[in-house]
Amino acid sequence: MDLLDDVLKLVTKFAIIGGGLWLVWGVVVLAGGLKDKNGPALQSGIWQIVGGGMIIAAAALFANVTAA
């Protein structure tokens, strides 16, 4: 059971890190869109930020569910 818990913790950690990187990249895309006044880039950046936040939230929720 310890091995399964360790694997789940590792997967959760990588999902949180991946979501954070996706969120940061969304901020970069959003900033580029704001600089160029590019509507599609603004929309893409906003959705990437939302997606990164949702990945982080889902991974955190999954960590709490598996810890119980």
C-alpha positions as protocol buffer text, in pm:
chain_id: "A"
residue {
  index: 1
  type: MET
  ca { x: 0 y: 0 z: 0 }
}
residue {
  index: 2
  type: ASP
  ca { x: 295 y: 233 z: 63 }
}
residue {
  index: 3
  type: LEU
  ca { x: 410 y: 200 z: -297 }
}
residue {
  index: 4
  type: LEU
  ca { x: 67 y: 296 z: -429 }
}
residue {
  index: 5
  type: ASP
  ca { x: 53 y: 598 z: -198 }
}
residue {
  index: 6
  type: ASP
  ca { x: 400 y: 708 z: -309 }
}
residue {
  index: 7
  type: VAL
  ca { x: 305 y: 675 z: -676 }
}
residue {
  index: 8
  type: LEU
  ca { x: -16 y: 874 z: -625 }
}
residue {
  index: 9
  type: LYS
  ca { x: 173 y: 1148 z: -440 }
}
residue {
  index: 10
  type: LEU
  ca { x: 430 y: 1164 z: -719 }
}
residue {
  index: 11
  type: VAL
  ca { x: 163 y: 1182 z: -991 }
}
residue {
  index: 12
  type: THR
  ca { x: -20 y: 1452 z: -796 }
}
residue {
  index: 13
  type: LYS
  ca { x: 300 y: 1652 z: -752 }
}
residue {
  index: 14
  type: PHE
  ca { x: 377 y: 1634 z: -1124 }
}
residue {
  index: 15
  type: ALA
  ca { x: 20 y: 1733 z: -1212 }
}
residue {
  index: 16
  type: ILE
  ca { x: 43 y: 2039 z: -986 }
}
residue {
  index: 17
  type: ILE
  ca { x: 380 y: 2135 z: -1135 }
}
residue {
  index: 18
  type: GLY
  ca { x: 248 y: 2081 z: -1490 }
}
residue {
  index: 19
  type: GLY
  ca { x: -62 y: 2289 z: -1417 }
}
residue {
  index: 20
  type: GLY
  ca { x: 156 y: 2564 z: -1275 }
}
residue {
  index: 21
  type: LEU
  ca { x: 375 y: 2566 z: -1584 }
}
residue {
  index: 22
  type: TRP
  ca { x: 66 y: 2573 z: -1808 }
}
residue {
  index: 23
  type: LEU
  ca { x: -70 y: 2866 z: -1605 }
}
residue {
  index: 24
  type: VAL
  ca { x: 259 y: 3058 z: -1629 }
}
residue {
  index: 25
  type: TRP
  ca { x: 278 y: 2997 z: -2004 }
}
residue {
  index: 26
  type: GLY
  ca { x: -79 y: 3129 z: -2031 }
}
residue {
  index: 27
  type: VAL
  ca { x: 35 y: 3449 z: -1858 }
}
residue {
  index: 28
  type: VAL
  ca { x: 319 y: 3482 z: -2110 }
}
residue {
  index: 29
  type: VAL
  ca { x: 76 y: 3434 z: -2402 }
}
residue {
  index: 30
  type: LEU
  ca { x: -167 y: 3683 z: -2246 }
}
residue {
  index: 31
  type: ALA
  ca { x: 108 y: 3940 z: -2201 }
}
residue {
  index: 32
  type: GLY
  ca { x: 217 y: 3897 z: -2563 }
}
residue {
  index: 33
  type: GLY
  ca { x: -143 y: 3940 z: -2676 }
}
residue {
  index: 34
  type: LEU
  ca { x: -182 y: 4255 z: -2467 }
}
residue {
  index: 35
  type: LYS
  ca { x: 141 y: 4398 z: -2611 }
}
residue {
  index: 36
  type: ASP
  ca { x: 34 y: 4333 z: -2971 }
}
residue {
  index: 37
  type: LYS
  ca { x: -337 y: 4402 z: -2911 }
}
residue {
  index: 38
  type: ASN
  ca { x: -409 y: 4059 z: -3058 }
}
residue {
  index: 39
  type: GLY
  ca { x: -758 y: 3933 z: -2969 }
}
residue {
  index: 40
  type: PRO
  ca { x: -707 y: 3560 z: -3038 }
}
residue {
  index: 41
  type: ALA
  ca { x: -385 y: 3558 z: -2836 }
}
residue {
  index: 42
  type: LEU
  ca { x: -566 y: 3728 z: -2547 }
}
residue {
  index: 43
  type: GLN
  ca { x: -839 y: 3465 z: -2557 }
}
residue {
  index: 44
  type: SER
  ca { x: -586 y: 3182 z: -2580 }
}
residue {
  index: 45
  type: GLY
  ca { x: -385 y: 3319 z: -2288 }
}
residue {
  index: 46
  type: ILE
  ca { x: -693 y: 3357 z: -2070 }
}
residue {
  index: 47
  type: TRP
  ca { x: -808 y: 3002 z: -2144 }
}
residue {
  index: 48
  type: GLN
  ca { x: -460 y: 2865 z: -2074 }
}
residue {
  index: 49
  type: ILE
  ca { x: -459 y: 3042 z: -1737 }
}
residue {
  index: 50
  type: VAL
  ca { x: -803 y: 2899 z: -1657 }
}
residue {
  index: 51
  type: GLY
  ca { x: -692 y: 2554 z: -1770 }
}
residue {
  index: 52
  type: GLY
  ca { x: -377 y: 2564 z: -1560 }
}
residue {
  index: 53
  type: GLY
  ca { x: -578 y: 2668 z: -1257 }
}
residue {
  index: 54
  type: MET
  ca { x: -824 y: 2386 z: -1314 }
}
residue {
  index: 55
  type: ILE
  ca { x: -541 y: 2131 z: -1346 }
}
residue {
  index: 56
  type: ILE
  ca { x: -391 y: 2253 z: -1018 }
}
residue {
  index: 57
  type: ALA
  ca { x: -730 y: 2244 z: -845 }
}
residue {
  index: 58
  type: ALA
  ca { x: -807 y: 1895 z: -974 }
}
residue {
  index: 59
  type: ALA
  ca { x: -467 y: 1764 z: -866 }
}
residue {
  index: 60
  type: ALA
  ca { x: -505 y: 1918 z: -520 }
}
residue {
  index: 61
  type: LEU
  ca { x: -853 y: 1771 z: -488 }
}
residue {
  index: 62
  type: PHE
  ca { x: -724 y: 1433 z: -601 }
}
residue {
  index: 63
  type: ALA
  ca { x: -447 y: 1453 z: -339 }
}
residue {
  index: 64
  type: ASN
  ca { x: -707 y: 1516 z: -67 }
}
residue {
  index: 65
  type: VAL
  ca { x: -933 y: 1235 z: -185 }
}
residue {
  index: 66
  type: THR
  ca { x: -652 y: 977 z: -200 }
}
residue {
  index: 67
  type: ALA
  ca { x: -512 y: 1082 z: 138 }
}
residue {
  index: 68
  type: ALA
  ca { x: -835 y: 984 z: 316 }
}
